[in-house]
Amino acid sequence: MSPTDPSPGGLARRLGTGDAVVVGLGAMIGAGVFAAFAPAAAAAGGWLLAALGVAAVVAYCNAMSSARLAARYPESGGTYVYGRRRLGDFWGHLAGWGFVVGKTASCAAMALTVGSYLAPGYARPVAVAAVVALTALNLFGVHRSALATRIIVGVVLVVLAAVVVAGLIGGTGPVVGGAGGVPVDGWGVLQGAGLLFFAFAGYARIATLGEEVRDPRRTIPRAIPIALGITLAVYALAAVAALRALGPAGLADAPAPLAAAVSQAGAGWLTPVVRVGAATAALGALLALILGVSRTVFAMSRGRHLPAGLDAVHPRRQVPHRAEIAVGVAVVALVCVADLREAIGFSSFGVLIYYAVANAAALTLRRDEGALPKAVPVVGIAGCLLLAATLPGTAVLTGLMVFAVGVGVWWAGRSVRSHR
């Protein structure tokens, strides 16, 4: 079989390691730098870098667990598949539900970020147009989407490099602890880490592309840690630059924090460039998010945990076209009612539960199956549950209610699945 031949599920294997890394970078960097820093700074204050470190540790555990599982089960669906295979049907459904609802909220957040930066007075119409355009792009095939993401990531990294230089040279504010040596707030650091986790979840898009990468048993375990490491380095530099330019309070209050940072640092001429870069980054994140969510919807429909028919594959382009259209419609609906900061909190809750299941599944791997040291998935489970519990109360309450609906959907569909 050729490396580009369709997988058993019918999807074409076109992506190499570089493409998979870029898909993850497009999702993580776009979401993190331009959307999550402000609410995380509001929670953690001058200890934003500590919150970033906590989020990175949990993300590393999740990434390692996901990589080992994805290598063993190179199928579309990510933890939905791993949970079913290792823990049982219910846990797989719960993970898939968390991913779909959490990342649909992320799609809405990224679309609104595009609108807010490009046309603040017309944010929602621009957001809807962005969702429609990128859904159409995905319908033409994952290879074109990966090429577009590669271009977007390159542009964003250049813009962020300019922001970092301006902030480090022109900024004078405190980077750690805040003015006057504010003592560490443990709860605030954990809540900030939970909100920043929203920015690290992009590597999930790599795992959900298991049926579309060449040699997935080698490609996925390589691509995930590479994408995570690059993203962490970029985040740390951008956080230091923003804190030096604005200080913790200024960063928390800024609607467009990196644009405000370059202006405060005396490089106001960069502000339009940063706004365009922010919109470009959010478009890259939205592109990868729609791609990943649609693949999970495709897998859950194939397993009859979502309505039948969404598992159709286009006969010529070999993409799950019905799942992609369904995700696009759902995101457009959310864009009409979404609040950016609340969407970030809700998304973080759903995805943290998703990764708790992933770590639990990884804990069951045997040595001959590529098991990690037990400490990695154990820290991952504990970290995910702790960060989920410390998120803002509205996000936790909404998340629990939505997961209760998901449990009801699983219960109602048992009879359908039992007769397959």
C-alpha positions as CSV (number, residue, x, y, z in Angstrom):
1,M,0.0,0.0,0.0
2,S,1.3,3.5,-0.9
3,P,1.8,6.0,2.0
4,T,-0.8,8.2,0.3
5,D,-3.3,5.4,-0.2
6,P,-6.6,5.9,1.6
7,S,-6.8,4.5,5.1
8,P,-9.3,1.6,5.8
9,G,-11.8,4.3,6.8
10,G,-11.5,5.9,3.3
11,L,-9.5,9.1,4.1
12,A,-6.4,9.9,2.1
13,R,-3.0,9.8,3.9
14,R,-1.3,13.0,2.6
15,L,0.2,14.7,5.7
16,G,3.9,14.3,6.7
17,T,5.5,15.3,10.0
18,G,6.0,18.9,9.0
19,D,2.4,19.3,7.9
20,A,1.2,17.8,11.2
21,V,3.4,20.1,13.2
22,V,2.1,23.1,11.4
23,V,-1.5,22.1,11.9
24,G,-0.8,22.0,15.7
25,L,1.1,25.3,15.6
26,G,-1.7,27.0,13.7
27,A,-4.2,25.9,16.4
28,M,-2.1,26.6,19.5
29,I,-0.4,29.8,18.6
30,G,-3.4,31.6,17.2
31,A,-5.5,30.7,20.2
32,G,-3.0,31.4,22.9
33,V,-1.2,34.6,22.2
34,F,-4.2,36.6,21.0
35,A,-7.1,35.3,23.1
36,A,-6.1,33.6,26.4
37,F,-3.4,35.9,27.9
38,A,-5.8,38.7,29.1
39,P,-8.2,36.5,31.0
40,A,-5.3,34.4,32.4
41,A,-3.6,37.6,33.6
42,A,-6.8,38.7,35.2
43,A,-6.8,35.5,37.3
44,A,-3.0,35.0,37.9
45,G,-1.9,38.7,38.0
46,G,1.8,39.0,38.2
47,W,2.2,35.3,38.4
48,L,1.2,34.7,34.8
49,L,4.4,33.0,34.0
50,A,3.9,30.6,36.8
51,A,0.4,29.8,35.4
52,L,2.0,29.3,32.0
53,G,4.4,26.8,33.5
54,V,1.7,24.8,35.3
55,A,-0.4,24.7,32.1
56,A,2.7,23.5,30.1
57,V,3.4,20.7,32.6
58,V,-0.2,19.4,32.3
59,A,-0.1,19.9,28.5
60,Y,3.2,17.9,28.3
61,C,1.7,14.9,30.1
62,N,-1.4,15.1,27.9
63,A,0.8,15.3,24.8
64,M,2.9,12.3,25.7
65,S,-0.2,10.2,26.6
66,S,-1.9,11.3,23.3
67,A,1.1,10.6,21.3
68,R,1.5,7.0,22.5
69,L,-2.2,6.3,22.1
70,A,-2.3,7.9,18.6
71,A,0.6,5.8,17.5
72,R,-1.2,2.6,18.6
73,Y,-4.6,3.7,17.3
74,P,-4.0,5.8,14.2
75,E,-7.7,6.5,13.5
76,S,-9.7,9.7,13.3
77,G,-11.3,10.6,16.6
78,G,-8.5,11.0,19.1
79,T,-9.4,10.2,22.7
80,Y,-12.9,9.2,21.6
81,V,-11.3,6.2,20.0
82,Y,-8.7,5.6,22.8
83,G,-11.3,5.8,25.5
84,R,-13.6,3.3,23.8
85,R,-10.7,0.9,23.2
86,R,-9.0,1.1,26.6
87,L,-11.8,2.1,29.1
88,G,-15.1,1.3,27.5
89,D,-17.8,2.8,25.4
90,F,-19.1,5.3,27.9
91,W,-15.7,6.9,28.5
92,G,-15.0,7.1,24.8
93,H,-18.3,8.9,24.3
94,L,-17.6,11.3,27.2
95,A,-14.2,12.2,25.7
96,G,-15.6,12.7,22.3
97,W,-18.5,14.8,23.6
98,G,-16.1,17.0,25.6
99,F,-13.9,17.5,22.6
100,V,-16.8,18.4,20.2
101,V,-18.6,20.8,22.5
102,G,-15.4,22.3,23.9
103,K,-13.8,22.8,20.5
104,T,-16.9,24.1,18.9
105,A,-16.8,26.8,21.5
106,S,-13.2,27.4,20.6
107,C,-14.1,27.8,17.0
108,A,-16.6,30.5,17.9
109,A,-14.0,32.2,20.1
110,M,-11.5,32.3,17.3
111,A,-14.0,33.5,14.7
112,L,-15.0,36.3,17.0
113,T,-11.3,37.2,17.5
114,V,-11.0,37.6,13.7
115,G,-14.0,39.9,13.7
116,S,-12.9,41.9,16.7
117,Y,-9.4,42.6,15.2
118,L,-10.4,43.2,11.6
119,A,-13.7,45.1,12.0
120,P,-14.7,45.8,15.7
121,G,-18.0,47.3,14.7
122,Y,-19.0,44.3,12.6
123,A,-17.3,41.5,14.5
124,R,-20.2,38.9,14.2
125,P,-20.8,39.2,10.5
126,V,-17.0,39.0,9.8
127,A,-16.9,36.0,12.2
128,V,-19.7,34.2,10.3
129,A,-18.0,34.9,6.9
130,A,-14.7,33.5,8.3
131,V,-16.4,30.3,9.4
132,V,-18.1,29.8,6.0
133,A,-14.9,30.5,4.1
134,L,-12.8,28.1,6.1
135,T,-15.4,25.3,6.1
136,A,-15.4,25.6,2.3
137,L,-11.6,25.4,2.2
138,N,-11.6,22.2,4.3
139,L,-14.2,20.7,1.9
140,F,-11.6,20.9,-0.9
141,G,-9.2,18.6,1.0
142,V,-6.9,18.5,4.1
143,H,-3.8,19.0,2.0
144,R,-4.9,22.5,0.9
145,S,-5.8,23.3,4.5
146,A,-2.3,22.3,5.7
147,L,-0.6,24.5,3.1
148,A,-2.8,27.5,4.0
149,T,-2.0,26.8,7.7
150,R,1.8,26.7,6.9
151,I,1.6,30.2,5.4
152,I,-0.5,31.6,8.3
153,V,1.9,30.2,10.9
154,G,4.9,31.8,9.2
155,V,3.2,35.2,9.1
156,V,2.2,35.0,12.7
157,L,5.7,34.0,13.9
158,V,7.2,37.1,12.1
159,V,4.6,39.4,13.8
160,L,5.2,37.9,17.2
161,A,8.9,38.3,16.8
162,A,8.4,42.0,16.2
163,V,6.1,42.2,19.3
164,V,8.7,40.4,21.5
165,V,11.5,42.7,20.4
166,A,9.4,45.9,20.9
167,G,8.1,44.7,24.3
168,L,11.5,43.7,25.6
169,I,13.3,46.9,24.4
170,G,10.6,49.4,25.3
171,G,8.9,47.9,28.3
172,T,9.7,48.7,31.9
173,G,6.9,47.0,33.8
174,P,7.2,44.1,36.3
175,V,7.3,40.6,34.8
176,V,6.9,38.4,38.0
177,G,4.9,39.1,41.2
178,G,3.5,42.5,40.3
179,A,4.3,45.8,41.7
180,G,5.2,45.9,45.4
181,G,6.0,42.2,45.5
182,V,2.4,40.8,45.4
183,P,2.4,37.4,47.1
184,V,1.6,34.3,45.0
185,D,-2.1,33.5,44.8
186,G,-2.3,29.7,44.4
187,W,-5.9,29.7,43.3
188,G,-5.4,32.5,40.8
189,V,-2.3,30.7,39.4
190,L,-4.3,27.5,38.9
191,Q,-7.3,29.3,37.4
192,G,-4.9,31.2,35.1
193,A,-3.3,27.8,34.1
194,G,-6.7,26.4,33.3
195,L,-7.5,29.3,31.1
196,L,-4.1,29.2,29.4
197,F,-4.6,25.5,28.8
198,F,-7.1,26.6,26.1
199,A,-4.0,27.8,24.3
200,F,-2.1,24.5,24.5
201,A,-4.8,22.2,23.3
202,G,-3.9,22.5,19.6
203,Y,-1.9,19.3,19.5
204,A,-5.2,17.4,19.7
205,R,-5.7,18.3,16.1
206,I,-2.7,16.2,15.2
207,A,-4.0,13.1,17.0
208,T,-7.5,13.5,15.4
209,L,-5.8,13.4,11.9
210,G,-4.7,9.8,12.6
211,E,-6.2,8.5,9.3
212,E,-4.7,11.3,7.2
213,V,-1.0,11.3,8.1
214,R,1.7,9.2,6.5
215,D,3.3,6.5,8.7
216,P,1.2,7.6,11.8
217,R,3.0,5.4,14.3
218,R,6.1,7.5,13.7
219,T,4.7,10.8,12.5
220,I,2.3,11.6,15.4
221,P,4.6,10.9,18.3
222,R,7.2,13.2,16.6
223,A,4.8,16.0,15.6
224,I,3.1,16.4,19.0
225,P,6.1,17.2,21.2
226,I,7.7,19.4,18.5
227,A,4.6,21.5,18.2
228,L,4.2,21.8,21.9
229,G,7.8,22.8,22.5
230,I,7.8,25.5,19.8
231,T,4.5,26.9,21.2
232,L,5.7,27.0,24.8
233,A,8.9,29.0,23.7
234,V,6.8,31.4,21.7
235,Y,4.3,31.9,24.6
236,A,7.0,32.5,27.2
237,L,8.7,35.2,25.1
238,A,5.4,36.9,24.3
239,A,4.2,36.8,27.9
240,V,7.4,38.4,29.1
241,A,7.2,41.1,26.5
242,A,3.6,41.9,27.2
243,L,4.2,42.0,31.0
244,R,7.1,44.3,30.6
245,A,5.1,46.7,28.3
246,L,1.8,46.7,30.2
247,G,2.3,45.2,33.6
248,P,-0.1,42.5,35.0
249,A,-3.1,44.9,35.4
250,G,-2.7,46.5,32.0
251,L,-2.4,43.1,30.3
252,A,-5.6,41.9,32.1
253,D,-7.6,44.9,31.0
254,A,-6.5,45.1,27.4
255,P,-9.1,44.0,24.8
256,A,-6.2,43.6,22.3
257,P,-3.2,43.0,24.6
258,L,-0.4,42.6,22.1
259,A,-1.5,45.6,20.1
260,A,-1.6,47.6,23.4
261,A,1.8,46.2,24.4
262,V,3.6,47.5,21.2
263,S,1.8,50.9,21.6
264,Q,2.8,51.2,25.2
265,A,6.4,50.2,24.4
266,G,6.7,53.1,21.9
267,A,6.2,51.1,18.7
268,G,2.7,52.3,17.8
269,W,3.5,51.9,14.1
270,L,3.4,48.2,14.7
271,T,-0.2,48.3,15.9
272,P,-1.9,47.7,12.5
273,V,0.6,45.0,11.8
274,V,-0.3,43.3,15.1
275,R,-4.0,43.5,14.4
276,V,-3.6,41.9,11.0
277,G,-1.3,39.3,12.6
278,A,-3.9,38.6,15.3
279,A,-6.6,38.1,12.7
280,T,-4.3,35.8,10.7
281,A,-3.5,33.8,13.8
282,A,-7.1,33.4,14.7
283,L,-7.9,32.3,11.1
284,G,-5.1,29.6,11.4
285,A,-6.5,28.4,14.7
286,L,-10.1,28.3,13.3
287,L,-8.9,26.4,10.2
288,A,-7.3,23.7,12.3
289,L,-10.1,23.6,14.8
290,I,-12.8,23.0,12.2
291,L,-10.6,20.3,10.7
292,G,-10.1,18.5,14.1
293,V,-13.7,18.8,15.3
294,S,-15.2,17.5,12.1
295,R,-12.9,14.4,12.2
296,T,-14.1,13.7,15.7
297,V,-17.8,14.1,14.6
298,F,-17.0,11.8,11.7
299,A,-15.6,9.1,14.1
300,M,-18.5,9.5,16.6
301,S,-21.0,9.1,13.8
302,R,-19.2,6.1,12.5
303,G,-19.5,4.6,16.1
304,R,-23.2,5.7,16.3
305,H,-22.6,8.1,19.2
306,L,-23.8,10.9,16.9
307,P,-26.4,10.7,14.2
308,A,-25.8,8.4,11.3
309,G,-25.0,10.0,8.0
310,L,-22.3,12.3,9.4
311,D,-19.7,9.6,8.7
312,A,-20.0,10.0,4.9
313,V,-16.8,10.5,2.9
314,H,-16.8,12.5,-0.3
315,P,-16.2,10.0,-3.1
316,R,-13.7,12.3,-5.0
317,R,-12.1,14.5,-2.4
318,Q,-12.0,11.8,0.3
319,V,-13.0,14.2,3.2
320,P,-15.9,13.8,5.7
321,H,-17.9,16.5,4.0
322,R,-21.2,16.1,6.0
323,A,-19.4,16.3,9.3
324,E,-17.5,19.4,8.2
325,I,-20.7,21.1,7.1
326,A,-22.4,20.2,10.4
327,V,-19.6,21.7,12.4
328,G,-19.6,24.8,10.3
329,V,-23.3,25.3,10.9
330,A,-22.9,24.7,14.7
331,V,-20.1,27.3,14.9
332,V,-22.1,29.9,13.0
333,A,-24.9,29.4,15.5
334,L,-22.6,29.9,18.5
335,V,-20.9,33.0,17.0
336,C,-24.3,34.7,17.2
337,V,-24.5,34.4,21.0
338,A,-20.9,33.8,22.2
339,D,-18.9,35.9,24.6
340,L,-15.1,35.5,24.0
341,R,-13.9,35.1,27.6
342,E,-16.7,32.8,28.7
343,A,-16.1,30.7,25.5
344,I,-12.5,30.3,26.5
345,G,-13.4,29.1,30.0
346,F,-16.1,26.7,28.7
347,S,-13.7,25.3,26.1
348,S,-11.0,24.7,28.7
349,F,-13.4,22.7,30.9
350,G,-14.5,20.5,28.0
351,V,-11.0,19.8,26.8
352,L,-9.5,19.2,30.2
353,I,-12.1,16.4,30.8
354,Y,-11.2,15.1,27.3
355,Y,-7.5,14.8,28.3
356,A,-8.3,13.4,31.7
357,V,-9.8,10.4,29.8
358,A,-6.8,10.3,27.5
359,N,-4.4,10.0,30.4
360,A,-6.6,7.4,32.0
361,A,-6.5,5.4,28.8
362,A,-2.7,5.8,28.6
363,L,-2.4,4.4,32.1
364,T,-3.7,1.1,30.8
365,L,-1.0,0.6,28.2
366,R,1.4,-2.3,28.7
367,R,5.1,-2.0,28.2
368,D,4.9,-3.9,24.9
369,E,2.3,-1.3,23.8
370,G,4.5,1.7,24.4
371,A,3.5,2.5,28.0
372,L,4.9,5.7,29.5
373,P,6.2,5.9,33.0
374,K,3.2,5.8,35.3
375,A,3.9,9.2,36.7
376,V,3.2,10.9,33.4
377,P,-0.5,9.9,33.0
378,V,-1.1,10.1,36.7
379,V,0.1,13.7,36.8
380,G,-1.9,14.4,33.7
381,I,-5.2,13.1,35.2
382,A,-4.7,15.0,38.5
383,G,-3.7,18.2,36.7
384,C,-6.6,18.1,34.3
385,L,-9.2,17.6,37.0
386,L,-7.6,20.2,39.3
387,L,-7.4,22.9,36.6
388,A,-11.0,22.1,35.5
389,A,-12.3,22.5,39.0
390,T,-10.5,25.9,39.5
391,L,-11.9,27.5,36.3
392,P,-14.4,30.4,36.7
393,G,-17.7,29.2,38.3
394,T,-19.8,29.9,35.2
395,A,-17.5,27.8,33.0
396,V,-17.6,24.9,35.5
397,L,-21.4,25.0,36.0
398,T,-22.1,25.3,32.2
399,G,-19.6,22.5,31.6
400,L,-21.2,20.2,34.1
401,M,-24.7,20.8,32.6
402,V,-23.4,20.2,29.0
403,F,-21.7,16.9,30.1
404,A,-24.9,15.8,31.8
405,V,-26.7,16.2,28.4
406,G,-23.9,14.2,26.9
407,V,-24.5,11.4,29.3
408,G,-28.2,11.5,28.4
409,V,-27.3,11.2,24.7
410,W,-25.1,8.2,25.4
411,W,-27.8,6.5,27.4
412,A,-30.4,7.2,24.8
413,G,-28.3,5.7,22.0
414,R,-27.4,2.5,23.7
415,S,-30.2,0.5,22.1
416,V,-29.2,1.7,18.6
417,R,-25.6,0.6,19.1
418,S,-26.5,-2.7,20.6
419,H,-28.4,-3.7,17.4
420,R,-25.6,-2.9,15.0
